[in-house]
Amino acid sequence: MNGSWSDWNPDNSAQPAGETPATYVAMWQHVVNYFRSAGVTNVKWVWAPNVDGGDGSMAAYYPGDSYVDYVGLDGYN
């Protein structure tokens, strides 16, 4: 979500209008809430930002402790 190629990264020149780290967080929370409201309990939510080529502002993309089961770090490149 935070890679330079991501639609949510403000540094991406091809970024769709209105997409920001905040819209990523809202999307993540919406999906988690949807699963929960449907009674789905066999899903683990893993938040793993890119640490190589990301924009460094990982905190802006964090959806919150109640929406994340595990945190990982992705060294994509």
C-alpha distances in whole Angstrom, upper triangle without the diagonal:
4,6,9,9,6,8,6,7,11,12,11,15,14,12,14,16,15,11,10,8,11,11,8,10,13,11,11,14,16,15,16,19,20,20,22,25,25,26,24,24,23,20,18,14,12,9,9,6,7,11,12,11,8,10,11,11,9,12,10,7,10,12,15,17,19,16,15,17,16,14,13,12,11,13,12,15
4,6,8,6,9,7,6,9,10,10,14,14,12,14,16,15,12,10,8,12,12,10,11,15,14,13,17,19,18,19,22,23,24,25,28,29,30,27,27,27,23,21,17,15,11,10,6,6,9,10,8,5,6,8,8,7,10,9,7,10,13,16,18,20,18,16,19,17,14,13,11,11,12,11,13
4,5,5,9,8,7,10,9,9,12,13,12,15,17,17,14,12,11,15,15,13,15,18,17,16,20,21,21,22,25,26,26,28,30,31,32,29,30,28,25,22,19,17,14,11,8,6,8,8,6,4,6,9,10,10,13,13,11,14,17,20,22,24,21,19,22,19,17,15,12,10,11,9,11
4,6,8,9,6,8,6,6,9,10,10,13,16,16,13,12,12,16,16,14,17,20,19,19,22,24,23,25,28,28,29,31,33,34,35,33,33,32,28,26,23,20,17,15,12,10,11,10,6,6,6,10,11,12,16,14,13,17,19,22,25,27,24,23,25,23,20,18,16,14,13,12,12
4,7,9,7,10,9,6,9,8,8,12,15,16,13,13,13,17,16,14,17,20,18,18,22,23,22,24,27,27,28,30,32,32,34,31,32,31,27,26,23,20,18,16,13,11,13,12,9,9,10,14,15,15,18,17,15,18,20,23,26,27,24,23,26,24,21,19,17,15,15,12,13
4,5,5,9,9,7,10,9,7,10,13,13,10,10,10,13,12,10,14,16,14,15,18,19,18,21,23,23,24,27,28,29,31,28,29,28,24,23,20,18,15,14,11,10,13,13,11,9,10,13,13,13,16,14,12,15,17,20,23,24,21,20,23,21,19,18,16,14,15,13,15
4,6,8,9,7,9,7,5,6,9,10,6,8,9,12,10,9,13,14,13,14,17,18,18,20,22,22,24,26,27,28,30,28,29,29,25,24,21,19,17,16,14,14,17,17,14,12,12,15,15,15,17,14,12,16,17,20,23,24,21,21,24,23,21,20,19,17,19,17,18
4,6,9,8,11,10,7,8,10,9,5,5,5,8,7,6,10,11,11,12,15,16,16,18,20,21,22,24,26,27,29,27,28,28,24,23,19,18,15,15,12,13,15,16,14,11,11,13,12,12,13,11,9,13,14,17,20,22,19,19,22,21,19,19,18,17,18,17,19
4,5,6,9,10,7,10,11,11,8,6,7,10,11,9,12,15,14,15,18,19,20,21,24,24,26,28,29,30,32,30,31,30,26,25,21,19,16,15,12,12,14,14,11,9,7,10,10,11,13,10,10,13,15,19,22,23,21,20,23,22,19,19,17,16,17,16,17
4,5,8,9,7,10,10,10,8,6,8,11,11,12,14,16,16,18,20,21,22,24,26,27,28,30,31,33,35,33,34,33,30,28,24,23,19,18,15,15,16,17,14,11,9,12,11,13,14,11,12,16,17,21,24,26,23,23,26,25,23,22,20,19,20,19,20
4,6,9,8,11,12,13,11,10,11,14,15,15,17,19,19,20,23,24,25,27,29,30,31,33,34,36,37,35,36,35,32,30,26,24,21,19,16,15,15,15,11,10,8,11,11,14,16,14,14,18,20,23,26,28,26,25,28,27,24,23,20,19,19,18,18
4,5,5,9,11,12,10,10,12,15,15,14,18,19,19,20,23,24,24,26,28,29,30,32,34,35,36,34,35,35,31,29,26,24,21,19,16,15,16,15,12,11,10,14,14,15,18,16,15,19,21,24,27,29,26,26,28,27,24,23,21,19,19,17,17
4,5,9,10,13,12,12,15,18,17,17,20,22,21,23,26,26,26,29,31,31,33,35,36,37,39,37,38,38,34,33,29,27,24,23,20,18,20,19,15,15,13,17,17,19,21,19,19,22,24,27,31,32,29,29,32,31,28,27,24,23,22,21,20
4,6,9,12,11,13,15,18,16,16,20,21,19,21,24,24,25,27,29,29,31,33,34,35,37,35,36,36,32,31,28,27,24,23,20,19,21,20,16,16,15,19,19,20,22,20,19,23,24,27,30,32,28,28,31,30,28,27,25,23,23,20,21
4,6,8,7,9,12,14,12,13,16,17,16,18,21,21,21,24,26,26,28,30,31,32,34,32,34,33,30,29,25,24,21,21,18,17,20,19,16,15,14,17,17,18,20,17,16,19,20,24,27,28,25,25,29,28,25,25,23,21,22,20,21
4,6,6,9,12,14,11,12,16,16,15,18,20,19,20,23,25,24,26,29,29,30,33,31,33,33,29,29,26,25,22,22,20,20,23,23,20,18,17,20,19,20,21,18,17,20,21,24,28,28,25,26,29,29,27,27,25,24,25,23,24
4,6,9,12,13,11,13,16,16,15,19,20,20,21,24,25,25,27,29,30,31,34,32,34,35,31,31,27,27,24,24,22,22,25,25,22,20,18,21,20,21,22,18,17,21,21,24,28,28,26,27,30,30,28,28,27,26,28,26,27
4,6,10,10,8,11,13,13,13,16,17,17,19,22,22,23,25,27,27,29,31,30,32,33,29,29,25,25,22,23,20,21,24,25,22,19,18,20,18,19,19,15,15,18,18,21,25,25,23,24,28,28,26,27,26,25,27,26,27
4,7,8,6,7,11,11,11,13,15,15,17,19,20,21,23,25,25,27,29,28,29,30,26,25,22,21,19,19,17,18,20,21,19,16,15,17,15,16,16,13,12,15,15,19,22,23,20,21,25,25,23,23,22,22,23,22,24
4,5,5,6,9,10,11,13,14,15,17,19,20,21,23,25,26,27,29,28,29,29,26,24,21,20,17,17,15,16,18,19,17,14,13,14,12,12,13,9,9,12,13,16,20,21,18,19,23,23,21,21,20,20,22,21,23
4,5,5,6,9,10,11,12,14,16,17,18,20,22,23,24,26,28,26,27,27,23,22,18,17,14,14,12,14,16,18,16,12,11,12,9,9,9,6,5,9,10,13,16,18,15,16,20,19,17,18,17,17,19,19,21
4,5,5,6,9,10,11,12,14,15,16,18,20,21,22,24,26,25,26,27,23,22,18,18,15,16,15,17,19,21,20,16,15,15,12,12,11,7,7,9,9,12,16,16,14,16,20,20,18,20,20,20,23,23,25
4,5,5,6,9,10,10,12,14,15,16,18,20,21,22,24,24,25,26,22,21,18,18,15,17,15,18,20,22,20,17,16,17,15,14,14,10,9,11,10,14,17,17,15,17,20,21,20,21,21,21,23,23,25
4,5,5,6,9,10,11,12,14,15,17,18,20,21,23,22,23,23,19,18,15,14,12,13,12,14,17,19,18,15,14,16,13,12,12,9,7,9,8,12,15,16,13,14,17,17,16,17,17,17,20,19,22
4,5,5,6,8,10,11,12,14,16,16,18,20,21,20,21,22,18,17,13,13,11,13,12,15,18,21,20,16,16,16,13,11,10,8,6,7,5,9,12,12,10,11,15,16,15,16,17,18,21,21,24
4,6,5,6,9,10,10,12,14,15,16,18,20,19,21,22,19,18,15,16,14,16,16,19,22,24,23,20,19,20,17,15,14,12,10,10,8,11,14,13,11,13,17,18,18,20,21,21,24,24,27
4,5,5,6,9,10,10,13,14,15,17,19,18,19,20,17,16,13,14,13,15,15,18,21,23,22,19,19,20,18,16,16,13,11,11,9,12,15,14,11,13,17,18,18,19,20,20,23,22,26
4,5,5,6,9,10,11,12,14,16,17,15,16,17,14,13,10,11,10,12,13,16,19,22,21,18,19,19,17,14,14,13,9,9,7,10,12,11,8,10,13,14,14,16,17,18,21,21,24
4,5,5,6,8,10,10,12,14,15,15,15,17,14,13,10,13,12,15,16,19,22,25,25,21,22,21,19,16,15,14,11,10,6,9,11,9,7,9,13,15,15,18,20,21,24,24,27
4,6,5,6,9,10,10,12,14,14,16,17,15,15,13,15,15,18,18,22,25,27,27,23,24,24,22,19,18,17,14,14,10,12,14,13,10,13,16,18,19,21,22,23,26,26,29
4,5,5,6,9,10,11,13,11,13,14,12,12,10,13,13,16,17,21,24,26,26,23,24,24,22,20,19,18,15,14,11,13,15,13,10,12,14,16,17,19,21,21,25,24,28
4,5,5,6,9,10,11,10,11,12,9,10,8,11,12,15,17,21,24,26,27,24,25,25,22,19,19,18,15,13,10,11,12,10,7,9,11,14,15,18,20,21,25,25,28
4,5,5,6,8,10,10,12,14,12,13,12,15,15,19,21,24,27,30,30,27,27,27,25,22,21,20,17,15,12,13,14,10,9,12,14,17,19,21,24,25,28,28,32
4,5,5,6,9,9,12,14,12,14,13,16,17,20,22,25,28,31,31,28,29,29,27,24,23,22,19,18,15,16,17,14,12,14,16,19,21,23,25,26,29,29,32
4,6,5,6,5,8,10,9,11,11,14,16,19,22,25,28,30,31,28,29,29,27,24,24,23,20,19,15,16,16,14,11,13,14,17,19,21,24,25,28,28,31
4,5,5,6,7,10,10,11,12,15,17,21,23,26,29,32,33,30,31,30,28,25,24,24,21,19,15,15,15,12,10,13,13,17,19,22,25,26,30,30,34
4,5,8,10,13,13,15,15,19,20,24,26,29,32,35,35,32,33,33,31,28,26,26,23,21,18,18,18,15,13,16,17,21,23,26,28,29,33,33,36
4,6,9,12,12,15,16,19,21,24,27,30,33,36,36,33,34,34,32,29,28,28,25,23,20,20,20,17,15,18,18,21,24,26,29,30,33,33,36
4,6,9,11,14,15,19,21,24,27,30,33,36,37,34,35,35,33,30,29,29,26,24,20,20,20,16,15,17,17,20,23,25,29,30,33,33,37
4,6,7,10,12,16,18,21,24,27,30,33,34,31,33,33,31,28,27,27,24,22,19,19,18,15,14,15,14,17,20,22,26,26,30,30,34
4,6,8,11,14,17,20,24,27,29,32,33,31,33,32,30,27,26,27,24,21,19,18,17,14,13,13,12,15,19,21,24,25,29,29,33
4,7,10,13,16,19,23,25,28,31,32,30,32,31,30,27,26,27,24,22,19,20,18,16,14,14,12,14,18,19,23,23,27,27,31
4,6,9,13,16,19,22,24,27,28,26,28,28,27,23,23,24,20,18,16,17,15,14,11,11,9,11,14,16,19,20,24,24,27
4,6,10,13,16,19,21,24,26,24,26,25,24,20,20,21,18,16,14,14,13,12,10,8,6,8,11,13,16,17,21,21,25
4,7,10,13,16,19,22,23,20,22,21,20,17,17,17,14,12,11,11,10,10,7,5,5,6,9,11,14,15,19,19,23
4,6,10,13,15,18,20,17,19,19,18,14,15,16,13,11,11,12,11,12,9,6,6,5,6,7,10,11,15,16,20
4,7,10,12,15,17,14,16,15,14,10,11,13,9,8,8,10,10,12,9,6,8,6,5,6,8,10,13,14,18
4,7,9,12,13,11,14,13,13,9,11,13,10,9,11,13,13,15,13,10,11,8,6,4,5,6,10,11,14
4,6,9,10,8,10,9,10,7,10,11,8,9,12,14,15,17,15,12,14,12,9,7,6,6,9,10,13
4,6,7,5,8,9,10,8,12,13,11,12,15,17,19,21,19,16,18,15,12,9,6,5,6,6,9
4,6,6,8,7,10,9,12,14,13,14,17,19,20,23,21,18,19,16,13,10,6,6,5,8,9
4,6,9,9,12,12,15,17,16,17,20,22,23,26,24,21,23,19,16,13,9,7,5,6,6
4,7,8,11,12,16,16,15,17,20,23,25,27,25,23,24,21,18,16,12,10,8,8,7
4,6,8,8,12,12,11,14,17,19,21,24,21,20,22,19,16,14,11,10,9,9,10
4,6,8,11,10,11,14,17,19,22,24,22,21,23,21,18,16,13,13,13,13,14
4,6,9,10,10,12,16,18,20,23,21,19,22,19,16,15,12,12,13,14,15
4,6,6,8,10,13,15,17,20,19,18,20,19,15,15,13,14,15,16,18
4,5,6,7,10,12,14,17,15,14,17,15,11,12,10,12,13,15,17
4,5,5,9,10,12,15,14,13,16,15,12,13,13,15,17,18,21
4,6,8,10,13,16,14,14,18,17,14,16,15,16,18,19,22
4,6,9,12,14,12,12,15,14,12,13,13,14,17,17,20
4,6,8,11,9,9,12,12,10,12,12,14,17,18,21
4,7,8,6,7,11,12,11,14,15,17,20,21,24
4,6,5,7,10,11,11,14,16,18,22,23,26
4,5,5,8,9,10,14,16,19,22,24,27
4,6,8,11,12,16,19,21,25,26,30
4,7,10,11,14,17,19,22,23,27
4,6,7,11,13,16,19,21,24
4,7,10,14,16,20,21,25
4,7,10,13,16,18,22
4,7,10,13,15,19
4,7,10,12,15
4,7,9,12
4,5,9
4,6
4
